[in-house]
Amino acid sequence: MELRETLIGSEYFFHGMINMRLDQVRTPNGSIAQRVVAEHPGAAAIVTVNQDGRLVLVRQYRHPIGRELLEIPAGKLDGGEPPEQCAVRELSEETGLQPIELLELGKIVTAPGFCNEGITLFFARGVPQQGAKASQDADEFIEIELLEVEQAFSAITQGQIIDAKTICGLMMARAKGLL
């Protein structure tokens, strides 16, 4: 059975950091349906281990869910920026660290039922830049937290780390024998 839907028409109803559109599609059985789509430029996220072998995570408040989250450093791709460049930039901005080595772990999609965002996940061993400080965006308030690897996995199972990209990044790094 063919599962693919065919696009009939599309209308944008919001343009901004993300664009929103309403698509009209023909479903596999021939009926017509509407799909709301959030267009996102993509993002990169980076699982980082410091010189002491601890994970470098960031804690920040996330307004849409009304709580603080513990996450791996991440950010939106800027204007066609390659994911590797975005990951290194975000790591530096959020933590002041530069990776010694950078390995791509893979790509995930965040909410494919309504959004085309893909996040490329990386693994890095990071060391502080000489005298560098984090240079966060003006509206970004972040605290850096260092966790032992097993503490992080325990935090996942206890519901203290609930961010999907962080869980996926840590699991992918472990599956590849990096953690």
C-alpha positions, 0 to 999 in steps of 0.5 A, spaced: 500 500 500 502 506 498 502 511 504 505 517 501 500 523 500 500 528 494 501 535 495 495 539 492 496 546 495 499 550 500 498 557 503 503 560 508 499 564 514 505 566 518 512 568 517 518 569 522 523 565 526 519 559 523 514 559 517 507 556 518 503 553 512 497 550 511 497 544 506 492 541 502 493 533 500 490 527 497 491 521 502 493 514 499 485 513 499 484 519 495 480 523 500 483 530 501 486 532 508 489 539 511 496 538 514 499 544 518 506 544 517 511 548 521 518 550 517 524 550 521 531 551 518 534 545 522 539 545 528 545 542 531 546 539 538 552 537 541 554 531 546 560 534 549 565 530 554 570 535 558 577 533 560 575 530 566 570 525 562 564 529 565 558 531 560 557 538 559 550 540 559 546 547 560 540 548 564 535 553 561 528 555 562 523 553 556 517 558 556 513 553 552 513 548 557 514 553 563 520 549 566 527 549 566 531 543 562 537 540 562 540 539 555 546 538 551 548 545 547 544 546 541 541 551 536 538 553 530 542 553 523 543 560 521 542 562 514 544 555 510 550 554 515 553 547 515 550 543 522 558 542 524 559 549 524 553 551 528 554 545 533 561 548 534 558 555 534 553 553 539 558 550 544 562 556 544 557 561 545 553 557 551 559 554 554 566 557 552 568 550 550 572 548 543 572 541 541 578 537 540 574 532 535 567 532 532 564 526 530 557 526 527 552 521 531 546 522 526 540 526 525 533 526 528 526 529 526 523 532 532 516 532 531 514 530 524 507 530 525 507 537 524 514 540 523 520 539 518 525 540 523 531 536 523 537 536 528 544 533 527 547 530 533 554 531 534 559 528 539 565 532 542 571 532 547 571 539 549 577 543 552 576 551 555 578 556 550 584 560 552 581 565 557 574 564 553 567 565 556 561 563 554 558 569 549 550 567 550 545 571 546 542 577 549 535 573 551 539 567 553 540 565 560 544 559 561 547 555 567 553 550 565 552 543 569 557 538 569 555 531 570 558 524 570 556 520 564 552 515 569 549 521 573 546 523 566 543 516 564 540 516 571 537 523 570 534 520 564 530 514 567 528 518 573 525 523 569 530 529 570 532 529 563 526 530 559 529 533 553 528 529 547 535 531 543 539 530 549 536 523 550 537 521 543 544 524 543 546 521 549 543 514 547 547 515 540 553 516 543 553 510 548 550 506 542 557 508 538 561 506 544 563 514 545 560 514 552 
